[in-house]
Amino acid sequence: MEKEKTTFLFNKSNYTFLIIGVVLNVIGFLLMIGGAAENLNDFNADELFSPVRLTVAPILILLGYVVIIYSIMKKPKSTKNDNLPKA
């Protein structure tokens, strides 16, 4: 009896890109959160509207989603055994 070889949809490179995309998303969301205010009664507009929160964090989040979508859509390379006809 021949055992059927199970193939996975993702290979190592797909998982690598997926992990990179998730890490980019986490970093972007952490940058968007920002630091805690020293005094809760004071309003600090410079900290709230900083360029890191308004531009860098959303760009990282969008880049993370692009990398995740690429990792899902990327087809694994075929191996020599995939091209052989099945008997």
C-alpha positions as YAML, in Angstrom:
chain: A
units: angstrom
residues:
- id: 1
  name: MET
  ca: [0.00, 0.00, 0.00]
- id: 2
  name: GLU
  ca: [1.21, 3.45, -0.86]
- id: 3
  name: LYS
  ca: [0.84, 6.20, 1.67]
- id: 4
  name: GLU
  ca: [-0.45, 9.39, 0.18]
- id: 5
  name: LYS
  ca: [1.86, 12.28, 0.79]
- id: 6
  name: THR
  ca: [0.03, 15.15, 2.40]
- id: 7
  name: THR
  ca: [0.91, 18.58, 1.14]
- id: 8
  name: PHE
  ca: [0.29, 21.78, 3.01]
- id: 9
  name: LEU
  ca: [-1.04, 24.93, 1.43]
- id: 10
  name: PHE
  ca: [1.68, 27.04, 3.05]
- id: 11
  name: ASN
  ca: [5.39, 26.39, 3.06]
- id: 12
  name: LYS
  ca: [8.13, 27.94, 5.18]
- id: 13
  name: SER
  ca: [8.34, 31.18, 3.19]
- id: 14
  name: ASN
  ca: [4.58, 31.74, 3.50]
- id: 15
  name: TYR
  ca: [4.77, 31.41, 7.28]
- id: 16
  name: THR
  ca: [7.81, 33.70, 7.39]
- id: 17
  name: PHE
  ca: [5.98, 36.44, 5.50]
- id: 18
  name: LEU
  ca: [2.90, 35.91, 7.68]
- id: 19
  name: ILE
  ca: [4.90, 36.36, 10.88]
- id: 20
  name: ILE
  ca: [6.65, 39.46, 9.48]
- id: 21
  name: GLY
  ca: [3.27, 40.99, 8.61]
- id: 22
  name: VAL
  ca: [1.84, 40.31, 12.06]
- id: 23
  name: VAL
  ca: [4.93, 41.81, 13.72]
- id: 24
  name: LEU
  ca: [4.61, 44.94, 11.55]
- id: 25
  name: ASN
  ca: [0.96, 45.25, 12.58]
- id: 26
  name: VAL
  ca: [1.76, 44.88, 16.28]
- id: 27
  name: ILE
  ca: [4.54, 47.47, 16.07]
- id: 28
  name: GLY
  ca: [2.22, 49.86, 14.22]
- id: 29
  name: PHE
  ca: [-0.55, 49.50, 16.78]
- id: 30
  name: LEU
  ca: [1.89, 49.94, 19.66]
- id: 31
  name: LEU
  ca: [3.24, 53.12, 18.08]
- id: 32
  name: MET
  ca: [-0.29, 54.39, 17.60]
- id: 33
  name: ILE
  ca: [-1.04, 53.87, 21.29]
- id: 34
  name: GLY
  ca: [1.86, 56.10, 22.27]
- id: 35
  name: GLY
  ca: [2.99, 56.93, 25.77]
- id: 36
  name: ALA
  ca: [0.94, 57.58, 28.85]
- id: 37
  name: ALA
  ca: [0.28, 61.13, 29.97]
- id: 38
  name: GLU
  ca: [2.19, 62.25, 33.05]
- id: 39
  name: ASN
  ca: [-0.74, 64.27, 34.34]
- id: 40
  name: LEU
  ca: [-4.24, 63.27, 33.32]
- id: 41
  name: ASN
  ca: [-5.58, 66.82, 33.77]
- id: 42
  name: ASP
  ca: [-3.18, 68.38, 31.24]
- id: 43
  name: PHE
  ca: [-3.79, 68.22, 27.49]
- id: 44
  name: ASN
  ca: [-0.59, 67.73, 25.50]
- id: 45
  name: ALA
  ca: [-1.39, 68.31, 21.82]
- id: 46
  name: ASP
  ca: [2.20, 67.69, 20.70]
- id: 47
  name: GLU
  ca: [2.15, 64.17, 22.10]
- id: 48
  name: LEU
  ca: [-1.34, 63.39, 20.83]
- id: 49
  name: PHE
  ca: [-0.79, 64.68, 17.29]
- id: 50
  name: SER
  ca: [2.80, 63.51, 16.87]
- id: 51
  name: PRO
  ca: [4.02, 62.45, 13.41]
- id: 52
  name: VAL
  ca: [4.70, 58.95, 14.71]
- id: 53
  name: ARG
  ca: [1.05, 58.46, 15.65]
- id: 54
  name: LEU
  ca: [-0.39, 60.14, 12.56]
- id: 55
  name: THR
  ca: [1.88, 58.88, 9.76]
- id: 56
  name: VAL
  ca: [4.41, 56.21, 10.77]
- id: 57
  name: ALA
  ca: [2.04, 53.93, 12.68]
- id: 58
  name: PRO
  ca: [-0.70, 53.78, 9.98]
- id: 59
  name: ILE
  ca: [1.91, 53.18, 7.28]
- id: 60
  name: LEU
  ca: [3.34, 50.27, 9.28]
- id: 61
  name: ILE
  ca: [-0.13, 48.83, 9.82]
- id: 62
  name: LEU
  ca: [-1.03, 49.04, 6.13]
- id: 63
  name: LEU
  ca: [2.35, 47.56, 5.17]
- id: 64
  name: GLY
  ca: [1.74, 44.73, 7.63]
- id: 65
  name: TYR
  ca: [-1.63, 43.96, 6.02]
- id: 66
  name: VAL
  ca: [-0.06, 43.99, 2.55]
- id: 67
  name: VAL
  ca: [2.59, 41.52, 3.67]
- id: 68
  name: ILE
  ca: [-0.06, 39.27, 5.27]
- id: 69
  name: ILE
  ca: [-2.16, 39.27, 2.09]
- id: 70
  name: TYR
  ca: [0.95, 38.52, 0.03]
- id: 71
  name: SER
  ca: [1.80, 35.59, 2.30]
- id: 72
  name: ILE
  ca: [-1.68, 34.16, 1.85]
- id: 73
  name: MET
  ca: [-1.79, 34.63, -1.93]
- id: 74
  name: LYS
  ca: [1.78, 33.44, -2.65]
- id: 75
  name: LYS
  ca: [1.85, 30.02, -4.28]
- id: 76
  name: PRO
  ca: [4.58, 27.66, -3.11]
- id: 77
  name: LYS
  ca: [7.13, 26.59, -5.70]
- id: 78
  name: SER
  ca: [6.48, 23.16, -7.16]
- id: 79
  name: THR
  ca: [8.94, 20.41, -6.42]
- id: 80
  name: LYS
  ca: [10.16, 17.64, -8.74]
- id: 81
  name: ASN
  ca: [7.68, 15.15, -7.28]
- id: 82
  name: ASP
  ca: [4.69, 17.39, -8.00]
- id: 83
  name: ASN
  ca: [5.29, 17.22, -11.76]
- id: 84
  name: LEU
  ca: [5.41, 13.41, -11.92]
- id: 85
  name: PRO
  ca: [2.20, 11.65, -12.98]
- id: 86
  name: LYS
  ca: [0.47, 9.66, -10.26]
- id: 87
  name: ALA
  ca: [0.22, 5.93, -10.87]
...
